[in-house]
């Protein structure tokens, strides 16, 4: 999988926070069945590494990645667990070097024009735009497209089923990240059929 394919796997990348690793496989199966194979498991809980490992081992249709990657240790731990792509909320040179050395595609996070230019200088043209809504939303990304057309983004943060199409219509957006298809109450109730239905609605955004 090349770096560019992370942005092209599906219109939406589910951003998943799992408190219980036992939920990882059924949740991932529901997302894949709904048409969303790229799944970002965030490192916000103690269960995250076990969840990544379980999905990588037991859900062949899934392309599992790690989110909230903020250190070289995070990079090595998640790749060892089976992560096939990495996503960070921001970046530093040491973190960027660790992600480059990992051998898997990665999306470093940006929220300013200077950060975008700095990544382009370092040979990176695919990025996470975070926090998307708070950082200026579609208007900001549209403004970036003229001077920096070579940069492509996965906006994440505050995006919903209703707002996603306006992001996906932009030429410099490859996909969006969001958690609306994995609502906490559905996960708590283990309502995987609902997750699959919501994933299907999200997957249909780019017909």
C-alpha positions, 0 to 999 in steps of 0.5 A, spaced: 500 500 500 502 506 497 502 512 501 497 515 497 492 509 498 490 511 505 486 517 502 483 513 497 481 507 501 474 510 502 471 516 503 471 516 510 476 513 515 472 511 522 476 514 528 475 509 533 476 509 541 475 502 544 475 501 552 474 494 551 479 490 546 474 485 546 469 489 542 475 490 536 473 485 532 466 485 531 466 493 531 471 492 525 467 487 521 461 491 522 465 497 519 468 493 513 461 490 512 458 497 511 464 499 506 469 502 510 475 498 510 480 503 513 479 503 521 483 508 525 484 506 532 486 511 537 491 510 542 487 514 547 485 508 551 489 502 554 485 497 550 488 500 543 494 496 542 490 489 543 485 492 539 489 493 533 493 487 534 486 483 534 483 487 528 490 485 524 489 478 526 482 477 525 479 481 520 482 480 513 478 485 510 480 491 514 486 496 513 487 497 521 491 504 523 493 507 529 491 514 531 493 519 536 500 517 534 505 522 538 512 519 539 517 514 536 515 509 541 507 509 539 510 508 532 514 502 534 508 499 538 503 500 533 506 497 527 509 491 531 501 490 533 499 490 526 498 497 524 498 498 517 498 506 517 499 511 522 495 518 524 498 523 528 494 530 531 500 534 529 508 533 528 515 534 530 521 532 526 523 526 531 516 524 530 516 525 522 522 521 522 520 515 526 513 515 522 518 515 515 522 509 518 516 505 520 515 503 513 507 504 513 504 510 510 502 516 515 498 522 515 501 527 520 497 532 523 497 540 521 492 546 522 496 552 519 499 554 512 506 554 515 505 546 518 503 544 511 509 548 507 514 545 512 511 538 511 512 539 503 519 541 504 520 535 507 517 531 502 510 529 505 504 531 501 499 527 505 496 530 511 491 530 516 487 536 517 486 537 525 481 539 528 478 540 522 472 544 524 475 548 529 481 550 525 477 553 519 473 547 516 472 547 508 473 555 507 480 554 510 482 548 506 479 551 499 483 557 501 489 552 501 488 549 495 490 555 490 497 556 493 498 549 495 495 544 490 500 539 491 498 538 499 492 533 500 488 532 506 484 527 511 480 533 515 478 530 522 475 533 528 467 535 528 465 532 522 458 529 521 454 525 516 451 532 514 458 536 513 462 530 510 460 531 503 462 539 503 469 536 505 469 531 500 467 536 494 474 539 495 479 537 490 485 537 496 481 532 500 482 525 499 477 522 505 475 525 512 475 522 518 470 521 523 466 517 529 459 518 527 458 511 525 461 508 531 457 512 536 458 510 544 452 508 545 452 503 539 458 500 541 456 500 549 450 496 547 454 492 542 449 494 536 454 492 531 448 492 526 447 499 527 454 500 526 454 497 519 448 501 517 451 507 519 458 505 516 454 504 509 451 511 509 458 514 510 461 509 505 455 512 500 458 519 500 462 518 494 458 514 489 
